[in-house]
Amino acid sequence: MTTSIDRRLVAQLGLVVAGFAVVGVLAGVVWQWLWTPTMGVAYSHTWTAADAIGLQQEFSGTGWYVAVGVVAGLVAGVATALLAVRVPLLTLAAVVVGSVLAAWLMLVVGTALGPADQDAVAATAADGTKIPMALAVTGRSPWIALPSGALIGVVLVFVGIPLRSGGAAPEQTPAETGAAG
């Protein structure tokens, strides 16, 4: 009996991680879809932003990564906490592992769908060729966006919604509670 419970628990935790992997892939698609590439030009076989506004928009890839990651993590964290509540600490561990995997998959899928590396394209392009900037994330802090959103979602559910313990509590009469009737 214990073995079947253990197998079901392992399967449930595996489904949590797999679900986060799917969320990461979908978030990568959404990230790339929402992002608008900065246009630049090739000059002396290097990529240069076409104008000052283009330089300001270089951060938009990272900004959209954070925005999409937090929302995707929050939704996945809430869904996981609502559906997989048998063992909260193991669920939390699966959410951590799954959300880190999802953040990585979001990056891989989003960058694969985006334009090629602008520097590599500019290296062989003629001067003046318009080249879109590649989708990328700068810095280290954006990597915590999706896992943070997921953990916030789990905490909101675990703290905000009392776990069911097999049934509703029996109603007490005023005499049982000591209230005057």
PyMOL commands that place a pseudoatom at each C-alpha (Angstrom):
pseudoatom trace, name=CA, resn=MET, resi=1, chain=A, elem=C, hetatm=0, pos=[0.000, 0.000, 0.000]
pseudoatom trace, name=CA, resn=THR, resi=2, chain=A, elem=C, hetatm=0, pos=[2.809, 2.399, 0.880]
pseudoatom trace, name=CA, resn=THR, resi=3, chain=A, elem=C, hetatm=0, pos=[4.519, 1.725, -2.451]
pseudoatom trace, name=CA, resn=SER, resi=4, chain=A, elem=C, hetatm=0, pos=[1.449, 2.740, -4.465]
pseudoatom trace, name=CA, resn=ILE, resi=5, chain=A, elem=C, hetatm=0, pos=[1.123, 5.931, -2.402]
pseudoatom trace, name=CA, resn=ASP, resi=6, chain=A, elem=C, hetatm=0, pos=[4.814, 6.675, -2.934]
pseudoatom trace, name=CA, resn=ARG, resi=7, chain=A, elem=C, hetatm=0, pos=[4.471, 6.075, -6.676]
pseudoatom trace, name=CA, resn=ARG, resi=8, chain=A, elem=C, hetatm=0, pos=[1.454, 8.360, -6.861]
pseudoatom trace, name=CA, resn=LEU, resi=9, chain=A, elem=C, hetatm=0, pos=[3.316, 11.042, -4.928]
pseudoatom trace, name=CA, resn=VAL, resi=10, chain=A, elem=C, hetatm=0, pos=[6.373, 10.772, -7.173]
pseudoatom trace, name=CA, resn=ALA, resi=11, chain=A, elem=C, hetatm=0, pos=[4.104, 10.868, -10.246]
pseudoatom trace, name=CA, resn=GLN, resi=12, chain=A, elem=C, hetatm=0, pos=[2.325, 13.941, -8.881]
pseudoatom trace, name=CA, resn=LEU, resi=13, chain=A, elem=C, hetatm=0, pos=[5.619, 15.723, -8.217]
pseudoatom trace, name=CA, resn=GLY, resi=14, chain=A, elem=C, hetatm=0, pos=[6.866, 14.733, -11.684]
pseudoatom trace, name=CA, resn=LEU, resi=15, chain=A, elem=C, hetatm=0, pos=[3.694, 16.199, -13.176]
pseudoatom trace, name=CA, resn=VAL, resi=16, chain=A, elem=C, hetatm=0, pos=[4.334, 19.452, -11.308]
pseudoatom trace, name=CA, resn=VAL, resi=17, chain=A, elem=C, hetatm=0, pos=[7.817, 19.716, -12.834]
pseudoatom trace, name=CA, resn=ALA, resi=18, chain=A, elem=C, hetatm=0, pos=[6.499, 18.720, -16.283]
pseudoatom trace, name=CA, resn=GLY, resi=19, chain=A, elem=C, hetatm=0, pos=[3.698, 21.278, -15.977]
pseudoatom trace, name=CA, resn=PHE, resi=20, chain=A, elem=C, hetatm=0, pos=[6.221, 23.987, -15.227]
pseudoatom trace, name=CA, resn=ALA, resi=21, chain=A, elem=C, hetatm=0, pos=[8.244, 22.894, -18.268]
pseudoatom trace, name=CA, resn=VAL, resi=22, chain=A, elem=C, hetatm=0, pos=[5.165, 23.433, -20.442]
pseudoatom trace, name=CA, resn=VAL, resi=23, chain=A, elem=C, hetatm=0, pos=[4.615, 26.826, -18.801]
pseudoatom trace, name=CA, resn=GLY, resi=24, chain=A, elem=C, hetatm=0, pos=[8.243, 27.747, -19.577]
pseudoatom trace, name=CA, resn=VAL, resi=25, chain=A, elem=C, hetatm=0, pos=[7.842, 26.864, -23.252]
pseudoatom trace, name=CA, resn=LEU, resi=26, chain=A, elem=C, hetatm=0, pos=[4.586, 28.810, -23.530]
pseudoatom trace, name=CA, resn=ALA, resi=27, chain=A, elem=C, hetatm=0, pos=[6.079, 31.776, -21.670]
pseudoatom trace, name=CA, resn=GLY, resi=28, chain=A, elem=C, hetatm=0, pos=[8.994, 31.792, -24.127]
pseudoatom trace, name=CA, resn=VAL, resi=29, chain=A, elem=C, hetatm=0, pos=[6.548, 31.993, -27.029]
pseudoatom trace, name=CA, resn=VAL, resi=30, chain=A, elem=C, hetatm=0, pos=[4.607, 34.814, -25.348]
pseudoatom trace, name=CA, resn=TRP, resi=31, chain=A, elem=C, hetatm=0, pos=[7.823, 36.664, -24.469]
pseudoatom trace, name=CA, resn=GLN, resi=32, chain=A, elem=C, hetatm=0, pos=[9.022, 36.608, -28.063]
pseudoatom trace, name=CA, resn=TRP, resi=33, chain=A, elem=C, hetatm=0, pos=[5.565, 37.547, -29.344]
pseudoatom trace, name=CA, resn=LEU, resi=34, chain=A, elem=C, hetatm=0, pos=[5.261, 40.615, -27.084]
pseudoatom trace, name=CA, resn=TRP, resi=35, chain=A, elem=C, hetatm=0, pos=[8.800, 41.883, -27.665]
pseudoatom trace, name=CA, resn=THR, resi=36, chain=A, elem=C, hetatm=0, pos=[9.605, 44.292, -30.480]
pseudoatom trace, name=CA, resn=PRO, resi=37, chain=A, elem=C, hetatm=0, pos=[13.191, 44.048, -31.718]
pseudoatom trace, name=CA, resn=THR, resi=38, chain=A, elem=C, hetatm=0, pos=[15.394, 47.108, -31.806]
pseudoatom trace, name=CA, resn=MET, resi=39, chain=A, elem=C, hetatm=0, pos=[16.489, 47.798, -35.363]
pseudoatom trace, name=CA, resn=GLY, resi=40, chain=A, elem=C, hetatm=0, pos=[20.091, 48.518, -36.102]
pseudoatom trace, name=CA, resn=VAL, resi=41, chain=A, elem=C, hetatm=0, pos=[22.412, 48.691, -39.070]
pseudoatom trace, name=CA, resn=ALA, resi=42, chain=A, elem=C, hetatm=0, pos=[25.618, 47.023, -40.071]
pseudoatom trace, name=CA, resn=TYR, resi=43, chain=A, elem=C, hetatm=0, pos=[28.603, 49.349, -40.124]
pseudoatom trace, name=CA, resn=SER, resi=44, chain=A, elem=C, hetatm=0, pos=[32.134, 48.068, -40.655]
pseudoatom trace, name=CA, resn=HIS, resi=45, chain=A, elem=C, hetatm=0, pos=[30.889, 44.551, -39.938]
pseudoatom trace, name=CA, resn=THR, resi=46, chain=A, elem=C, hetatm=0, pos=[29.497, 45.478, -36.523]
pseudoatom trace, name=CA, resn=TRP, resi=47, chain=A, elem=C, hetatm=0, pos=[25.917, 46.049, -35.400]
pseudoatom trace, name=CA, resn=THR, resi=48, chain=A, elem=C, hetatm=0, pos=[24.945, 49.551, -34.277]
pseudoatom trace, name=CA, resn=ALA, resi=49, chain=A, elem=C, hetatm=0, pos=[21.551, 50.753, -33.053]
pseudoatom trace, name=CA, resn=ALA, resi=50, chain=A, elem=C, hetatm=0, pos=[19.909, 52.823, -35.757]
pseudoatom trace, name=CA, resn=ASP, resi=51, chain=A, elem=C, hetatm=0, pos=[19.115, 55.714, -33.396]
pseudoatom trace, name=CA, resn=ALA, resi=52, chain=A, elem=C, hetatm=0, pos=[19.052, 56.812, -29.754]
pseudoatom trace, name=CA, resn=ILE, resi=53, chain=A, elem=C, hetatm=0, pos=[15.573, 55.370, -29.245]
pseudoatom trace, name=CA, resn=GLY, resi=54, chain=A, elem=C, hetatm=0, pos=[16.927, 52.018, -30.372]
pseudoatom trace, name=CA, resn=LEU, resi=55, chain=A, elem=C, hetatm=0, pos=[19.539, 52.175, -27.642]
pseudoatom trace, name=CA, resn=GLN, resi=56, chain=A, elem=C, hetatm=0, pos=[16.838, 52.840, -25.055]
pseudoatom trace, name=CA, resn=GLN, resi=57, chain=A, elem=C, hetatm=0, pos=[14.817, 49.862, -26.283]
pseudoatom trace, name=CA, resn=GLU, resi=58, chain=A, elem=C, hetatm=0, pos=[17.686, 47.402, -25.796]
pseudoatom trace, name=CA, resn=PHE, resi=59, chain=A, elem=C, hetatm=0, pos=[16.334, 46.718, -22.311]
pseudoatom trace, name=CA, resn=SER, resi=60, chain=A, elem=C, hetatm=0, pos=[12.878, 45.748, -23.587]
pseudoatom trace, name=CA, resn=GLY, resi=61, chain=A, elem=C, hetatm=0, pos=[13.837, 42.080, -24.012]
pseudoatom trace, name=CA, resn=THR, resi=62, chain=A, elem=C, hetatm=0, pos=[14.815, 41.828, -20.364]
pseudoatom trace, name=CA, resn=GLY, resi=63, chain=A, elem=C, hetatm=0, pos=[11.797, 43.842, -19.233]
pseudoatom trace, name=CA, resn=TRP, resi=64, chain=A, elem=C, hetatm=0, pos=[9.370, 41.615, -21.117]
pseudoatom trace, name=CA, resn=TYR, resi=65, chain=A, elem=C, hetatm=0, pos=[11.167, 38.519, -19.809]
pseudoatom trace, name=CA, resn=VAL, resi=66, chain=A, elem=C, hetatm=0, pos=[10.582, 39.695, -16.238]
pseudoatom trace, name=CA, resn=ALA, resi=67, chain=A, elem=C, hetatm=0, pos=[6.941, 40.692, -16.832]
pseudoatom trace, name=CA, resn=VAL, resi=68, chain=A, elem=C, hetatm=0, pos=[5.983, 37.477, -18.621]
pseudoatom trace, name=CA, resn=GLY, resi=69, chain=A, elem=C, hetatm=0, pos=[8.015, 35.357, -16.204]
pseudoatom trace, name=CA, resn=VAL, resi=70, chain=A, elem=C, hetatm=0, pos=[6.389, 36.772, -13.080]
pseudoatom trace, name=CA, resn=VAL, resi=71, chain=A, elem=C, hetatm=0, pos=[2.861, 36.373, -14.465]
pseudoatom trace, name=CA, resn=ALA, resi=72, chain=A, elem=C, hetatm=0, pos=[3.533, 32.846, -15.785]
pseudoatom trace, name=CA, resn=GLY, resi=73, chain=A, elem=C, hetatm=0, pos=[5.128, 31.829, -12.491]
pseudoatom trace, name=CA, resn=LEU, resi=74, chain=A, elem=C, hetatm=0, pos=[2.298, 33.299, -10.441]
pseudoatom trace, name=CA, resn=VAL, resi=75, chain=A, elem=C, hetatm=0, pos=[-0.378, 31.484, -12.454]
pseudoatom trace, name=CA, resn=ALA, resi=76, chain=A, elem=C, hetatm=0, pos=[1.547, 28.194, -12.417]
pseudoatom trace, name=CA, resn=GLY, resi=77, chain=A, elem=C, hetatm=0, pos=[2.284, 28.503, -8.699]
pseudoatom trace, name=CA, resn=VAL, resi=78, chain=A, elem=C, hetatm=0, pos=[-1.356, 29.122, -7.806]
pseudoatom trace, name=CA, resn=ALA, resi=79, chain=A, elem=C, hetatm=0, pos=[-2.536, 26.255, -10.023]
pseudoatom trace, name=CA, resn=THR, resi=80, chain=A, elem=C, hetatm=0, pos=[0.037, 23.894, -8.558]
pseudoatom trace, name=CA, resn=ALA, resi=81, chain=A, elem=C, hetatm=0, pos=[-0.795, 24.813, -4.974]
pseudoatom trace, name=CA, resn=LEU, resi=82, chain=A, elem=C, hetatm=0, pos=[-4.502, 24.286, -5.628]
pseudoatom trace, name=CA, resn=LEU, resi=83, chain=A, elem=C, hetatm=0, pos=[-4.044, 20.948, -7.400]
pseudoatom trace, name=CA, resn=ALA, resi=84, chain=A, elem=C, hetatm=0, pos=[-1.123, 19.347, -5.562]
pseudoatom trace, name=CA, resn=VAL, resi=85, chain=A, elem=C, hetatm=0, pos=[-1.690, 19.868, -1.855]
pseudoatom trace, name=CA, resn=ARG, resi=86, chain=A, elem=C, hetatm=0, pos=[-1.070, 16.377, -0.449]
pseudoatom trace, name=CA, resn=VAL, resi=87, chain=A, elem=C, hetatm=0, pos=[2.460, 17.083, 0.759]
pseudoatom trace, name=CA, resn=PRO, resi=88, chain=A, elem=C, hetatm=0, pos=[3.062, 20.840, 0.883]
pseudoatom trace, name=CA, resn=LEU, resi=89, chain=A, elem=C, hetatm=0, pos=[6.836, 20.751, 1.438]
pseudoatom trace, name=CA, resn=LEU, resi=90, chain=A, elem=C, hetatm=0, pos=[7.428, 18.303, -1.405]
pseudoatom trace, name=CA, resn=THR, resi=91, chain=A, elem=C, hetatm=0, pos=[5.102, 20.338, -3.607]
pseudoatom trace, name=CA, resn=LEU, resi=92, chain=A, elem=C, hetatm=0, pos=[7.136, 23.420, -2.754]
pseudoatom trace, name=CA, resn=ALA, resi=93, chain=A, elem=C, hetatm=0, pos=[10.360, 21.592, -3.683]
pseudoatom trace, name=CA, resn=ALA, resi=94, chain=A, elem=C, hetatm=0, pos=[8.822, 20.501, -7.002]
pseudoatom trace, name=CA, resn=VAL, resi=95, chain=A, elem=C, hetatm=0, pos=[7.735, 24.102, -7.652]
pseudoatom trace, name=CA, resn=VAL, resi=96, chain=A, elem=C, hetatm=0, pos=[11.278, 25.354, -7.060]
pseudoatom trace, name=CA, resn=VAL, resi=97, chain=A, elem=C, hetatm=0, pos=[12.786, 22.763, -9.419]
pseudoatom trace, name=CA, resn=GLY, resi=98, chain=A, elem=C, hetatm=0, pos=[10.027, 23.196, -12.010]
pseudoatom trace, name=CA, resn=SER, resi=99, chain=A, elem=C, hetatm=0, pos=[10.124, 26.987, -11.972]
pseudoatom trace, name=CA, resn=VAL, resi=100, chain=A, elem=C, hetatm=0, pos=[13.896, 27.092, -12.466]
pseudoatom trace, name=CA, resn=LEU, resi=101, chain=A, elem=C, hetatm=0, pos=[13.481, 24.692, -15.397]
pseudoatom trace, name=CA, resn=ALA, resi=102, chain=A, elem=C, hetatm=0, pos=[10.645, 26.867, -16.741]
pseudoatom trace, name=CA, resn=ALA, resi=103, chain=A, elem=C, hetatm=0, pos=[12.780, 30.021, -16.528]
pseudoatom trace, name=CA, resn=TRP, resi=104, chain=A, elem=C, hetatm=0, pos=[15.534, 28.326, -18.523]
pseudoatom trace, name=CA, resn=LEU, resi=105, chain=A, elem=C, hetatm=0, pos=[13.080, 26.938, -21.111]
pseudoatom trace, name=CA, resn=MET, resi=106, chain=A, elem=C, hetatm=0, pos=[11.487, 30.376, -21.454]
pseudoatom trace, name=CA, resn=LEU, resi=107, chain=A, elem=C, hetatm=0, pos=[14.886, 31.796, -22.382]
pseudoatom trace, name=CA, resn=VAL, resi=108, chain=A, elem=C, hetatm=0, pos=[15.769, 28.981, -24.776]
pseudoatom trace, name=CA, resn=VAL, resi=109, chain=A, elem=C, hetatm=0, pos=[12.431, 29.038, -26.610]
pseudoatom trace, name=CA, resn=GLY, resi=110, chain=A, elem=C, hetatm=0, pos=[12.141, 32.835, -26.733]
pseudoatom trace, name=CA, resn=THR, resi=111, chain=A, elem=C, hetatm=0, pos=[15.642, 33.361, -28.076]
pseudoatom trace, name=CA, resn=ALA, resi=112, chain=A, elem=C, hetatm=0, pos=[15.258, 30.517, -30.582]
pseudoatom trace, name=CA, resn=LEU, resi=113, chain=A, elem=C, hetatm=0, pos=[12.109, 32.136, -31.985]
pseudoatom trace, name=CA, resn=GLY, resi=114, chain=A, elem=C, hetatm=0, pos=[13.662, 35.606, -32.075]
pseudoatom trace, name=CA, resn=PRO, resi=115, chain=A, elem=C, hetatm=0, pos=[16.077, 37.063, -34.612]
pseudoatom trace, name=CA, resn=ALA, resi=116, chain=A, elem=C, hetatm=0, pos=[19.598, 35.710, -35.024]
pseudoatom trace, name=CA, resn=ASP, resi=117, chain=A, elem=C, hetatm=0, pos=[22.496, 37.273, -33.122]
pseudoatom trace, name=CA, resn=GLN, resi=118, chain=A, elem=C, hetatm=0, pos=[22.894, 40.753, -34.574]
pseudoatom trace, name=CA, resn=ASP, resi=119, chain=A, elem=C, hetatm=0, pos=[26.688, 40.716, -34.281]
pseudoatom trace, name=CA, resn=ALA, resi=120, chain=A, elem=C, hetatm=0, pos=[26.988, 37.477, -36.253]
pseudoatom trace, name=CA, resn=VAL, resi=121, chain=A, elem=C, hetatm=0, pos=[24.687, 38.815, -38.983]
pseudoatom trace, name=CA, resn=ALA, resi=122, chain=A, elem=C, hetatm=0, pos=[26.518, 42.173, -39.115]
pseudoatom trace, name=CA, resn=ALA, resi=123, chain=A, elem=C, hetatm=0, pos=[29.895, 40.447, -39.479]
pseudoatom trace, name=CA, resn=THR, resi=124, chain=A, elem=C, hetatm=0, pos=[28.955, 39.357, -43.013]
pseudoatom trace, name=CA, resn=ALA, resi=125, chain=A, elem=C, hetatm=0, pos=[26.480, 42.113, -43.947]
pseudoatom trace, name=CA, resn=ALA, resi=126, chain=A, elem=C, hetatm=0, pos=[27.118, 45.105, -46.161]
pseudoatom trace, name=CA, resn=ASP, resi=127, chain=A, elem=C, hetatm=0, pos=[27.253, 48.542, -44.540]
pseudoatom trace, name=CA, resn=GLY, resi=128, chain=A, elem=C, hetatm=0, pos=[23.782, 50.022, -44.063]
pseudoatom trace, name=CA, resn=THR, resi=129, chain=A, elem=C, hetatm=0, pos=[21.968, 46.666, -43.934]
pseudoatom trace, name=CA, resn=LYS, resi=130, chain=A, elem=C, hetatm=0, pos=[19.084, 46.826, -41.450]
pseudoatom trace, name=CA, resn=ILE, resi=131, chain=A, elem=C, hetatm=0, pos=[19.401, 44.105, -38.810]
pseudoatom trace, name=CA, resn=PRO, resi=132, chain=A, elem=C, hetatm=0, pos=[17.031, 43.408, -35.899]
pseudoatom trace, name=CA, resn=MET, resi=133, chain=A, elem=C, hetatm=0, pos=[18.582, 42.945, -32.484]
pseudoatom trace, name=CA, resn=ALA, resi=134, chain=A, elem=C, hetatm=0, pos=[18.489, 39.429, -31.025]
pseudoatom trace, name=CA, resn=LEU, resi=135, chain=A, elem=C, hetatm=0, pos=[16.175, 38.711, -28.113]
pseudoatom trace, name=CA, resn=ALA, resi=136, chain=A, elem=C, hetatm=0, pos=[18.245, 38.426, -24.939]
pseudoatom trace, name=CA, resn=VAL, resi=137, chain=A, elem=C, hetatm=0, pos=[18.228, 38.894, -21.186]
pseudoatom trace, name=CA, resn=THR, resi=138, chain=A, elem=C, hetatm=0, pos=[20.856, 41.101, -19.574]
pseudoatom trace, name=CA, resn=GLY, resi=139, chain=A, elem=C, hetatm=0, pos=[21.996, 40.767, -15.998]
pseudoatom trace, name=CA, resn=ARG, resi=140, chain=A, elem=C, hetatm=0, pos=[21.383, 38.034, -13.449]
pseudoatom trace, name=CA, resn=SER, resi=141, chain=A, elem=C, hetatm=0, pos=[18.385, 39.360, -11.549]
pseudoatom trace, name=CA, resn=PRO, resi=142, chain=A, elem=C, hetatm=0, pos=[15.784, 38.600, -14.258]
pseudoatom trace, name=CA, resn=TRP, resi=143, chain=A, elem=C, hetatm=0, pos=[16.394, 34.875, -13.754]
pseudoatom trace, name=CA, resn=ILE, resi=144, chain=A, elem=C, hetatm=0, pos=[14.441, 34.952, -10.506]
pseudoatom trace, name=CA, resn=ALA, resi=145, chain=A, elem=C, hetatm=0, pos=[11.289, 36.419, -12.087]
pseudoatom trace, name=CA, resn=LEU, resi=146, chain=A, elem=C, hetatm=0, pos=[9.495, 33.175, -12.916]
pseudoatom trace, name=CA, resn=PRO, resi=147, chain=A, elem=C, hetatm=0, pos=[10.581, 31.275, -9.776]
pseudoatom trace, name=CA, resn=SER, resi=148, chain=A, elem=C, hetatm=0, pos=[9.634, 34.269, -7.602]
pseudoatom trace, name=CA, resn=GLY, resi=149, chain=A, elem=C, hetatm=0, pos=[6.201, 34.504, -9.209]
pseudoatom trace, name=CA, resn=ALA, resi=150, chain=A, elem=C, hetatm=0, pos=[5.697, 30.766, -8.682]
pseudoatom trace, name=CA, resn=LEU, resi=151, chain=A, elem=C, hetatm=0, pos=[6.708, 30.892, -5.025]
pseudoatom trace, name=CA, resn=ILE, resi=152, chain=A, elem=C, hetatm=0, pos=[4.475, 33.905, -4.397]
pseudoatom trace, name=CA, resn=GLY, resi=153, chain=A, elem=C, hetatm=0, pos=[1.556, 32.027, -5.974]
pseudoatom trace, name=CA, resn=VAL, resi=154, chain=A, elem=C, hetatm=0, pos=[2.179, 28.946, -3.838]
pseudoatom trace, name=CA, resn=VAL, resi=155, chain=A, elem=C, hetatm=0, pos=[2.479, 30.995, -0.655]
pseudoatom trace, name=CA, resn=LEU, resi=156, chain=A, elem=C, hetatm=0, pos=[-0.704, 32.924, -1.422]
pseudoatom trace, name=CA, resn=VAL, resi=157, chain=A, elem=C, hetatm=0, pos=[-2.642, 29.683, -1.736]
pseudoatom trace, name=CA, resn=PHE, resi=158, chain=A, elem=C, hetatm=0, pos=[-0.992, 27.821, 1.139]
pseudoatom trace, name=CA, resn=VAL, resi=159, chain=A, elem=C, hetatm=0, pos=[-1.426, 30.750, 3.527]
pseudoatom trace, name=CA, resn=GLY, resi=160, chain=A, elem=C, hetatm=0, pos=[-4.657, 32.200, 2.169]
pseudoatom trace, name=CA, resn=ILE, resi=161, chain=A, elem=C, hetatm=0, pos=[-6.723, 29.054, 1.649]
pseudoatom trace, name=CA, resn=PRO, resi=162, chain=A, elem=C, hetatm=0, pos=[-7.014, 26.628, 4.564]
pseudoatom trace, name=CA, resn=LEU, resi=163, chain=A, elem=C, hetatm=0, pos=[-6.215, 23.054, 3.566]
pseudoatom trace, name=CA, resn=ARG, resi=164, chain=A, elem=C, hetatm=0, pos=[-9.055, 20.604, 3.765]
pseudoatom trace, name=CA, resn=SER, resi=165, chain=A, elem=C, hetatm=0, pos=[-8.571, 17.806, 6.243]
pseudoatom trace, name=CA, resn=GLY, resi=166, chain=A, elem=C, hetatm=0, pos=[-11.041, 15.291, 4.914]
pseudoatom trace, name=CA, resn=GLY, resi=167, chain=A, elem=C, hetatm=0, pos=[-14.285, 17.114, 5.532]
pseudoatom trace, name=CA, resn=ALA, resi=168, chain=A, elem=C, hetatm=0, pos=[-16.022, 20.109, 6.988]
pseudoatom trace, name=CA, resn=ALA, resi=169, chain=A, elem=C, hetatm=0, pos=[-15.922, 20.734, 10.697]
pseudoatom trace, name=CA, resn=PRO, resi=170, chain=A, elem=C, hetatm=0, pos=[-19.172, 19.879, 12.444]
pseudoatom trace, name=CA, resn=GLU, resi=171, chain=A, elem=C, hetatm=0, pos=[-21.282, 22.840, 13.395]
pseudoatom trace, name=CA, resn=GLN, resi=172, chain=A, elem=C, hetatm=0, pos=[-21.352, 23.681, 17.070]
pseudoatom trace, name=CA, resn=THR, resi=173, chain=A, elem=C, hetatm=0, pos=[-24.405, 24.815, 18.901]
pseudoatom trace, name=CA, resn=PRO, resi=174, chain=A, elem=C, hetatm=0, pos=[-24.288, 28.014, 20.966]
pseudoatom trace, name=CA, resn=ALA, resi=175, chain=A, elem=C, hetatm=0, pos=[-24.282, 25.904, 24.162]
pseudoatom trace, name=CA, resn=GLU, resi=176, chain=A, elem=C, hetatm=0, pos=[-21.157, 24.033, 22.987]
pseudoatom trace, name=CA, resn=THR, resi=177, chain=A, elem=C, hetatm=0, pos=[-19.269, 27.220, 22.226]
pseudoatom trace, name=CA, resn=GLY, resi=178, chain=A, elem=C, hetatm=0, pos=[-20.229, 28.840, 25.520]
pseudoatom trace, name=CA, resn=ALA, resi=179, chain=A, elem=C, hetatm=0, pos=[-22.209, 31.619, 23.815]
pseudoatom trace, name=CA, resn=ALA, resi=180, chain=A, elem=C, hetatm=0, pos=[-25.352, 32.871, 25.440]
pseudoatom trace, name=CA, resn=GLY, resi=181, chain=A, elem=C, hetatm=0, pos=[-28.422, 32.064, 23.439]
for i in range(1, 181): cmd.bond("trace and resi %d" % i, "trace and resi %d" % (i + 1))
show_as sticks, trace
zoom trace
